[in-house]
Amino acid sequence: MSTTAATNNKWETPEFNARVADEERISAEQERARGEREAKHRAEQEAADRSRTEEAQRALAAIEDAEREAESRRREADRILREGRPFKYLIDTFQRDHEGDLTAARCLALVFASGSVINGDGLHALISGTSGRGKSHSARMMYTQLPDRYKCNKRFSDKHLYYMAESGGINEGAVILIDDETLSETIQELLKWYTSEYNKGIHYGTVYQQKSKELNLPARISWVILKTDQPGDDQVMNRLIQCRVDESEDKVRASARKIQEKYRNLKNRTVGKDRREVVVCQEIWRRIKAEPVAVEVPCAGSVRFADYDNLRNHEIFFNILMAHAVIHRWQRKQIGTTEDGYTIIEASEDDYKEAKTIFEALFAFGGQKHNTLTNEDKVARALLK
């Protein structure tokens, strides 16, 4: 036996061997534990990666679904505008959520559309009625059809609108909704001034931080006022289409049933977002308001009125006619452009006939009157035939 072998064998005692075995066992356990930790970490990482991937896939799928739905709504809006009956679609959508008051709905739709008539003088409306009879709800159901870009529905101080325009809070073609507020003399004067400068907008000079400042209110903004009584003097009233909600007992009972219906069959309703029909209406209005057009009225110069005392009524008639035409602009003949580059569409005989029926329902002998149920029927026959 060699000296080296003797030396090694000298240390290989049972105690030494046991210690070596323990160290090897401990090392193996530590290695196994490390391997298990690493395997667990890899599994957790892979699970997290899968979760992120699945979440990303779900998010991507949701985006794709939203894009497909948006494209579907755009196609539907385009089909209605080009081939369907857009005015009827707007009113039918309104009727899903509100009982009656079709005259108010039609007037509001025409007010909304008037902002897209570049050669018009605009339309503005007063919707009146006893408190609790549906004037606010009827206006809100039509107002929700507008894209947010064209809404201004808030309480404001006398000069707020000017500053709101400066910050981009109110845009050209918007609709201001004032619900049962007393109009200050300043706001009444602003309304009268604005309706006279509808196509230009108005400019207001003030002082800010000891310096002169000019504020501007954009062109073609329409006003809708909801009030239980007359909101201003005759000069204010003359500038408004005046329409009263139906307050008959039959309508009130039908409205009560409509209110109760919205609290049942929730599986068939959307409660956190607008219904598809409303969103399609928003797309319709987005298309109509995207580009104002000029409307040629072939019968202009040949229309005879029973009374010529109030010339504003004549303006309102032609603006009703042009607003109806612009809602159907993709079904009207395009006849060229103005000298300053605006597309011209030609109003049809249908626009004239329906404007005439609406006008006769809203006005009599040159003076505007509140609608009655008889007038409601006349408007219904005119616009839904």
SULJO-V69782 format. One line per field, one symbol per residue. burial: # if it has 24 or more other C-alpha atoms within 12 Angstrom, else .. A space follows every 10 residues. Layout:
burial=???
This chain:
burial=.......... .......... .......... .......... .......... .......... .......... ..##.###.# #...###### ########## ########## ########## #########. ..######## #######.## ###....... ###.#....# ########## #.#...##.# ##.###.##. ###....... ....###### ########## ##...##### #######... ....#..... .......... ......#### #########. .######... ....#..... .######### ########## ##........ ..######.# ########## ###..##### ###.##.### .##..
